[in-house]
Amino acid sequence: MFSKHYETRLLQQCSPVARKQSVLVQAEFNNGDRFTPCRAGNNWQTAFQALRRGTENQPAKKARNDGGGSDGASGGRDQLAYSCLLQNELLGAQIEEVRNPSATCPDGNKTIGTVQTPGRSSQAYQPVFRFKAPIHRAEENIDPSPYSLSPISAKSEKLLRSPRKATRKISRIPFKVLDAPELQDDFYLNLVDWSAQNVLSVGLGSCVYLWSACTSQVTRLCDLSTEGNAVTSVAWSERGHLVAVGTQKGHISVWDVAVNKEVTKLQGHIARVGALAWNGDILSSGSRDRHIRQRDTRTPPIQLSRVLQGHRQEVCGLKWSPDGQSLASGGNDNKLFVWSMHSTSPVQTYSAHVAAVKAIAWSPHQHGLLASGGGTADRCIRFWNTLTSQPMQCVDTGSQVCNLAWSKHSSELVSTHGYSQNQILVWKYPSLTQVAKLTGHSYRVLYLALSPDGEAIVTGAGDETLRFWNVFSKTPSHKENKSVLNLYTALR
């Protein structure tokens, strides 16, 4: 039934002697007018690509975890590891570690991952036949342990023991939801902040309420209804013992939460105060009167404040840099300004946004890196190098950008959005890939605060709810290298 020479080649592949004999047999019958590829000792390496990814001919299934984040990449790595394992056992590929989608075998032929080669399409296959016999090194195939009961080779065992990055999981469901009646649906206000003492302050109508994350106790700090006033912004001091309350009529009240007492009342603005930012004992306030005022809360209220003029419309965003030397402000005039402690004029002006700039965040990991987000007509998150005054990256989010916050532990940031998707996005920087997309609010997600441990966030919307999410991990990142030439890192 079988030819004598075919049967001889098929049954005598096991030893080097048999391989030499098969080569002679092959040479004997290779006297025709066409070249016959050498199949000697190929160990069934037909390379018909049964190990290629199953997603090339079938629709890809979206693998999702709790947060819809990174299971797709994890599934691809698992599939690649399985492909490598099969090639080790069936083809003797000698792969010890999964590193990239296209590794190389000892004989120089690509054998794992996709089959795409330079100059060919992604559907190109490797050749079925090889025109040279692969070199087999017997010493590499010997299991170092003669007593091993493992059904796989030593190379495959090393492959399976190779380190694997833990899968990142972000829950798509908030771990707590609080009712927040009378939480205003106003893009220009900042009514939620989280203190270093793990206490949340929320402005609801004419009142400010405090919620303790440790005890879940709710207390009312102040009520401005007797003055015919309303709360338009709240901000905690860095140590978390004072909270500043901006009002509709333009004055600012500073409260000591330990004794539940107003310690000072700051005048000066003639319109509502929608943005507040602390820098030590210095309190900066932005108003609808287009001015930014800076005051030292340790001095008497009657002392003149420092006024920064530059915006032509309402100031709706204020953030101090981590070193306390630069103040970023955003306004309804689509402008982003950077101010110095030593000047009353902006030292840098950025005009790339085409809508109001409320979302502002300084990176805690890279000195001078500033992120800003534009409103409904803009929808972009832009990154700026304030050390060189140069724009960096930009990503179109597809929705109004309401808030931005960087992770304290990794190079990630979270953004909240309004029209029209009302979503929360977690981004990886600098690749600007989405780590997670969280939904649940039925109105614009106008308010955002980061927990003191840097692991959770709270978001607020006009649907009168506060939602708490676990979005960041505590995995430490590479901290910013402190230069000995920067005096501000040691002096304050």
N, C-alpha and C positions, 0 to 999 in steps of 0.2 A: 504493500500500500504506500509506504514511504520509500523514497529513494535511499539507497545505501549511504550515500554521502551526506544527505540531510540528517538521517538518523545518527550518523557518527558525530556530526557537529552538535546536534541537540543534546546528546547524552554525555558528551565528553567536555563540557565547559567548566567542570569543577576544578580542575588542576591546571597549573601552568603548562604541564606537558601536553595536556589535551588541547590547550589554546594554541600551542605551537603547531600541533598536528592539524588543527582546524585551519590555521593560516595556510599550511601547505596544501590542504585540500582545496581551500578557496582559490589559491593561486593556480592550481591544476585546472580548475573549471572556469578560469577567467581569461580564456583565449578568444572570446568573441569580439565583435566590433563595437561593443559599448561597455562602459565602465560599471562594474558591479561594486557597490559599497561594501566595505569590510564590516561584517557583523560579528567578528571574532571577539569573544569575551565581553560583549556589551552588557552582560548581566541584565538582559531584557530592558535596556535603556532605549526604548522606542520613542520616548519623549512625545507621546501623543497628547500631552497637556491635560491629562485627567486631573492633575493636581492644580490646575489653574483656578483662579477664583470663580466660584459659581455665579458671581454677579455679572459676568460678561454676557451671558446668554439669557439671563433671567432678570426680571425687574428687581431692583434693590429694595430690600425691606428696611424701613427705618427703625433701627433699634433705639429704644428710648428707655431711660431709667426714670426715677421719680421726678427729676428736673428736666428731662429732655436734653441733657447736657452732653456727655462724652461717651455714651455707650456705643455710638457708632464707631468711634476710633478704637474702642476696646474690642468690639467685635471683629474689626479688621485685623487687629493684632492677633487675636485668637485664631482667626482663619489662617493667617500667615504662619503662625507657630505650628498649626496642624499640617499645613503644606510642607513645612520644613521637616517635620517628624516623618511624614510619609516618604519624602525623598531620601531621608537618611536610611530608612529601613528597606525601601524598595530599589532605590537607585544608588545607594552608597555615596550620598552627596557629602558626607562628613561635615555637616553644618552644626556648629556648637552654640551659636547665639543668634537670636533674632534682632537684627539691627535696622535694616532698611528693606524696602520692598523689592530690591533686586540685588541679592547677594551673588557671589561667584563661587563656583566649585573649584576644587584643586586642579581640575583639568582645564580651567579657564572658561567653561561654559556656564552661562547664567541658567540657574535651575530653580530659583524660588521667586515668589512674588509674581508680578505681572509679566507677560511675555513680550512686552513692547520693546523694540530695539530701535536704535537710531535709524531714521529713514524709513521706518515702517509704521503702519497704523497700529492701534492698540489691539486689533484683532489678529495681528500677525502671529503665526505659530513658529516654534523652533523646528528645525528640520527633523524629519522622522528618523533618518539614518545618519550615522556618523561615519566620516571617511577616514577615521583613524581609531585604532583601538585605545581605550582609556587606560591610563597607567594605574594599576592597583598596587597599593602598598600593603602587604599582608600584615605588617606590624601595626598599622593603624586600625585594623578591623578586629584585633584581638582584644577581648575584654580583659582589663587589667586585673579583675577579680575572678579567679577560677571557680569560686563558690557562689557567684551571683546567680540568683533565680529570676532576674529581671528578663521579661520577654523582649526588651529593646536593647539596642547597643549602648556602649558607653557614651558615644557622641550624642545620642538622643537623650540619654539621662542628663548630660550636661546642658543640653538645650532646654529641657524642661525645668532645670534648676536655675536657669538664668534669671536675674532679677526682673521683676515686673512692677511697673508703676501702678500704685493703687488707683482704683476707679473713682473718679470724682462724682459724687452724687449730691444733687441739690433738689430738695423737696419742692414740688410745684404747689404745695398746699401750705398756707400760713399756719404756724404753730399756735397762734393766738389771734383772735379778732375782738376788738373792743368797739363799742358804740361811741360815737362822737357827735352828739346832736349839736346843730348849729355850727359845724365846721364849714367855713366859708369856701365856696367854689370860686376863688379869685386867684388868678395866675400871679399877681404881683405881691401877694402876702406870703409870710413865712411863719406859720403858726405851730410848728412842731419842732422840739429840740430835746436831745437826750444828754443828760449830765454825766460827768465823771463819777458821780455818786450813784449811778444807775437809777435815776429818777427822770421820768418823762414829763415835760411841760407841754401843755396843749392850750391854745387859745380858742375858746368856744364862745362866740358872740361877744358879750361884754365881760366874760369871766376867764380866768386862767386856772386850770386844774393841774394838779400834780399826781402822777401815778407812779408808785414805787414798783419797780420790776422785781424786787426781792420779796415784798410782802403783798403785792397787788392791792395795796391800800390807796384809795383816792381821797385827796383833800383839795379844797378850794382855796387858792392862794389869795385872790382878790376879785372884787366885783366892781366894775366901772359903770354899772347901769345908773347909779345915783348921780353920776356926773354927765349922763347922757352921752357916754363915750363907748368905744368898741376897741377890742384888741386887734392889732394888725400885724404884730410880730412878737416873737419870744426868742431869747438866746441865753444860754447858760454861760457863766464865766468858766475859765479853764479849770479851776479847782472844784467847781460845782456847788459852791455855797451861796452864790448870788445869781439871780435871774433878772434879766432886763426885759421890760414889757413896753413895746411900742404901741402907740394908740392912734386912733383916727384923727384926733385933734392936734397931733404933732408933738406932744410931750412924751417923755420916757420915764418910767418908774423903775427903780432898781430895788429889788426885794431881797431880804435875808431870809432864806427859807428855814433856817434853824429856829428862828424866833417868830417867823411869819409876820415880818414887819417891813414896811417900806423905809429904806435907809436914805434914799435921795430921789429927787424929782428933777429931771433935766428939761429945760425949755430951750427954744431956739428955732425949731422947725415950725413952719406955718401951714403944713399939710401933713397927711398921714405918714407914718414911719413904717415902711414895709420891709426894711432890711436892717439887721443888727449883726455886729461881729466884735468879739472880744480879742484883745491882745494884751494879756496880763491884766493890768488895772485900767487900760485904755479901752474905751467903748466907742466904736464907730457906728454911725447911724446914717442910713440913706432914706431919703424922703421923696414925696411927690413934688416937693418944691425944687427938685433937681440938685439939691445940695447934699454933700456928705459932711457930717460934723464929727469931730473927734474930741473926746473929753476924758480927763483923768477923774475917775470916780472917787479918788481919795481927797480931791480938793473941793471947796465949797461950790455949790451949784451956780452961784452968781458969777463965777469966773468965766471969762470969755472962752469960747470953744474955738478950735481950729477948723476952719471951713475950707473944704475942697470943692472947687467949681470946675466943671468940665462937661458934664452931661447936659443935654438940652431937653430931656424929658425925664420921667420918673426913674429913680434909682431903685432897682428891684433885686439886685444881687450884690453881696459883699462877702469877701473871704480874705483872711490874712494868711500869708505864707507861713510854713512851719517854722522858719527862723525869725518870724516877727518883723521882718524888714520891709516887706512889700504888701500892699493892699490891692486886691483886684476888685473892680467894680463893674457891674453890668447894668445897662439901662434900657428903657423902652425906645431909645434913639438908635438901637442896634449897635451900640458901641461897647467895646471892652477896654477899660483903662487899667493901667498898673501905676500905682502911686508909691512914692518913696516917703520914708519917715522925715525926710529933710526938705521936702518941697510941697508946695500947695498946688502945683500944676502936675498933670499926669506925665510920667517919664516915658510911658509907652502907650500907644493907641493902636488898637486892632479894629478894622472895619470890615472884615470879611463876612460877618453875619448879616443877613438881610431881614432879621426879625429881632424881637426883644431878647436880650441876653439876661436870663435869670440864673441859669445853671452854671455854677463856677466851682472848680475844685482844684486845689494844689496837690501835686503828688508828694506823698511822704517818703518816697523812695529815691526820686531823682530830683536833685536841686534845680529849681527854676522851671520845672515842667508844670504847665498850667493847662487845664482842660476847661472848655466852655461849650455851652449848648444853646442853640437858637430856638425861637418860637415856631409858630405854625407855618409861617412862610419860609422858614429856613430848614428846620428839621435835622440839622447837622451837629455833630460833635467835632469840635476842632481842638487841636493840641498846639501849644505854643512853647517855644524856647525863650523864656524871658531873659535869659543871660545874653542872648545874641539878637533878641527881638525878631526872630525868624519863625514863620509858620512851619509846622511839622506835618502831621497827618490830619486827615478829615474822613469822616464816615457819615453817610446819609442814613439816618435811622428810620425814615419814613413817617415819623410822628413828631409832634411838638415835644421838645426837650424841656422838661420842667425842673429836674434836679440831677446833680452828679455827686458821687462820693467815691473816694478811693478806698481800697482795702488797706488795712494797717499792716497786713502780714504778707501780701503777695501783690504782684503787678497786675491787679484786676481792678475794675471799677464798675459801679452800678449806675444805671441811668433810669429815671422814671419819665413816663411820657403821657401826653394828653391826646389831643386830636390827632389821629382818629382811633388809635388802637388801645389807649389806656393801659399800657403794658409796663413791665419792669424787665430790663435787660441787664445781664451780667456780661461784661466784656473782658477779654484777655488782651493785655497790652504788652508789646506794641503790635501784635499781629491783628488786633481788632476783630478777632473771631468771637462769636457769641458763645458763651458758656452755658447760659440758660435764658429762657424766656418765661416769665411768670405773669399770669393773668388772674383776675379775680375782681378788681375794682370795676365798677360800672360807670364811673366818672373819671375825669382827668386825675392822674396821680400827681397832685400838686405839691405834696409835702413828703420830705424824706429826712430821716435821722439815723445815724450809725450808733450802735451800742458801744459802751466804753471798752468792752473786750474785743471789739472789732469783728465779731462773728455774725451778728444779726443786724437787721435793719428794720425800721418801722416806716410804713408808708401811710399817708392819709389822702383822702379824696373827698370830693363833694358828695359822694354817696353816704357821708357821715359815718364812716368806719375807719378804724386804725387797724392795719394788718401787720403782723410780725412775721418775718421770714428769716430763715437761716440760709445765707447765701455765701458767706466767706468762711474759709477754713483758717485754722490757727497755724498752718504750716509756715515756719519762718522763711523769709526771703532774704536775698542778699541786700544788706542795708547800704545806704548811700555812703560812699567813702568820704570821710571828712578831711578836708584840706587844712593843713596848718596855716595856709595863707588866708583862710576865712576867719577873721577875728570874731564874727558874730556867733560862731559855734561854741565859743568859750565865754563870751562876754554878753551881758544883757543890760 
